[in-house]
Amino acid sequence: MYHTIPATTLRYHLGDALKSLGGKDKFLLITKKNKPVSALVNLNFLEDLLALASPAYRAGIREAREDYRRGRVSTHAQVFGQL
């Protein structure tokens, strides 16, 4: 589910809108004349979106899943040893 906020309301309640993005909301749609024109997005959510939009990132995920499926895994100790 998403929430919308009119641009004029956002102007006066930006602090509250930013607090909501730190909580349960991942993004808020900003409207003008009841039409979505922009979005205010939680930074972690934006980073996730950017990563998912990257073909190299998605290929890395596919490769890691295939490695796991085939049993090509390492323990923490094997990877990091005695730090």
C-alpha positions in Angstrom: 0.0 0.0 0.0 1.2 3.5 -0.6 0.2 6.9 0.6 -0.3 10.2 -1.3 0.2 13.7 -0.1 -0.7 16.9 -1.9 2.3 19.1 -2.6 0.8 22.0 -0.7 0.4 19.8 2.4 3.9 18.5 2.0 5.2 22.0 2.0 4.0 22.5 5.6 4.5 19.0 6.9 7.8 18.0 5.4 9.3 17.0 8.8 6.4 14.6 9.4 6.6 13.2 5.9 10.3 12.5 6.4 9.6 10.8 9.7 7.0 8.5 8.1 9.7 7.4 5.5 11.9 6.4 8.4 9.1 4.2 9.7 6.7 2.0 7.9 6.4 4.0 4.6 8.9 3.3 1.9 7.7 6.1 -0.3 5.1 8.8 -0.6 3.5 9.9 -3.8 3.3 13.7 -4.2 0.2 15.0 -6.0 -0.8 18.2 -7.7 -4.5 18.6 -8.6 -5.0 15.0 -7.4 -2.5 13.6 -10.0 0.8 11.9 -8.9 3.7 14.1 -10.1 6.6 12.9 -8.0 7.7 10.7 -5.1 9.5 11.1 -1.8 11.5 7.9 -1.3 13.2 6.3 1.7 16.9 6.1 1.0 17.3 2.4 1.8 14.4 1.7 -0.6 16.0 3.8 -3.3 19.3 2.0 -2.9 17.4 -1.3 -3.3 15.7 -0.1 -6.4 18.9 1.1 -7.9 20.6 -2.3 -7.2 17.7 -4.2 -8.7 17.9 -2.1 -11.8 21.5 -3.1 -12.3 22.0 -6.0 -14.7 25.3 -6.8 -13.1 23.7 -7.0 -9.6 20.9 -9.2 -10.8 23.4 -11.5 -12.6 25.4 -11.8 -9.3 22.3 -12.8 -7.5 21.5 -15.4 -10.1 25.0 -16.8 -9.9 25.0 -16.9 -6.1 21.6 -18.8 -6.1 23.0 -21.3 -8.6 26.1 -21.8 -6.4 24.0 -22.4 -3.4 21.7 -24.8 -5.3 24.7 -26.8 -6.4 26.2 -26.8 -2.9 29.1 -24.5 -3.8 29.1 -22.8 -0.4 31.8 -21.9 2.2 31.6 -21.6 6.0 32.3 -18.3 7.7 35.6 -19.7 9.0 36.6 -20.8 5.5 36.0 -17.3 4.1 37.3 -15.1 7.0 39.6 -17.5 8.9 40.9 -16.2 12.1 40.5 -12.5 12.0 
